[in-house]
Amino acid sequence: MTTREEQWLVLYNELLNALSRFGENSPSDPQGDYWLVDDDWGGHHHKVCVAHPGFWSSEVEQQVRAILANSFKDWGVYVVFEDGSGRPGLIVYGDRTVTER
């Protein structure tokens, strides 16, 4: 059995690989599309900060959900829109997406 920390790292890498097909991960460049936060603050979540309004789509969301549903059923991904769109945040799980209020 793997530890939570090992699961966090494996999921981080799978998410980074998947999201990289749709745009550029760029924590310090405002021209990037998103930032997959690379700090592990505990818990069973990752966080994606969306910087480009066109990055997040139903296709991206479905890819994230598929990763979670296949191997990380107890995990979720926070999605925060920092793109000026005013969209509410999301939490994506393997079986659903919750819109934050």
C-alpha positions in Angstrom: 0.0 0.0 0.0 1.3 3.5 -0.8 1.3 6.4 1.5 -0.9 9.5 1.0 2.3 11.4 0.1 3.2 8.9 -2.6 -0.4 9.0 -3.9 -0.2 12.8 -4.0 2.9 12.7 -6.1 1.6 10.1 -8.5 -1.6 12.0 -9.0 0.3 15.3 -9.4 2.3 13.8 -12.3 -0.7 12.2 -13.9 -2.6 15.5 -13.8 0.4 17.5 -15.1 0.8 15.1 -18.0 -2.9 15.3 -18.9 -3.3 19.1 -18.5 -0.1 19.7 -20.5 -1.9 18.3 -23.5 -4.3 21.3 -23.3 -2.0 24.1 -22.3 1.0 25.4 -20.5 1.7 25.0 -16.8 3.2 28.2 -15.7 3.3 29.1 -12.0 5.2 32.4 -12.5 4.3 33.5 -16.0 1.0 35.3 -16.4 1.0 34.2 -20.1 0.6 30.6 -19.1 -2.7 28.8 -19.2 -2.8 27.3 -15.7 -0.8 26.4 -12.7 -1.0 23.0 -11.1 0.0 23.9 -7.6 3.0 21.9 -6.6 2.8 22.4 -2.8 1.4 19.5 -0.8 -0.6 20.9 2.1 -2.0 17.6 3.2 -5.5 16.3 2.5 -6.7 14.5 -0.6 -6.9 17.4 -3.1 -4.8 19.1 -5.7 -5.4 22.7 -7.0 -5.4 24.1 -10.5 -5.3 27.9 -10.9 -6.7 28.8 -14.3 -5.0 31.9 -15.8 -6.3 31.8 -19.4 -10.1 32.0 -19.9 -10.0 29.5 -22.8 -8.1 26.8 -21.0 -10.7 25.1 -18.9 -13.2 23.1 -21.0 -15.5 20.2 -20.6 -12.8 18.1 -22.3 -10.2 19.1 -19.7 -12.7 18.4 -16.9 -13.6 15.0 -18.3 -9.9 14.1 -18.5 -9.3 15.1 -14.8 -12.4 13.2 -13.8 -11.2 10.1 -15.7 -7.9 10.1 -13.9 -9.6 10.5 -10.5 -12.2 7.8 -11.3 -9.6 5.3 -12.4 -7.2 5.4 -9.5 -7.9 8.2 -7.1 -11.5 7.8 -6.0 -10.9 9.5 -2.6 -9.2 12.5 -4.2 -10.5 15.8 -5.7 -9.1 18.7 -7.7 -9.9 22.3 -6.8 -10.2 24.6 -9.8 -9.9 28.3 -9.2 -10.4 30.8 -12.0 -7.9 33.6 -11.8 -8.6 34.6 -15.4 -10.9 37.5 -14.7 -13.9 35.6 -15.9 -15.7 35.7 -12.6 -16.5 32.0 -12.9 -17.1 30.2 -9.5 -14.6 27.7 -8.4 -15.1 23.9 -8.9 -14.1 20.8 -7.1 -13.8 17.9 -9.6 -14.2 14.3 -8.2 -14.1 11.0 -10.1 -17.9 10.9 -10.1 -19.1 14.5 -10.1 -18.2 18.2 -10.1 -19.2 20.6 -7.3 -19.5 24.3 -8.0 -18.4 26.5 -5.1 -20.7 29.2 -4.0 
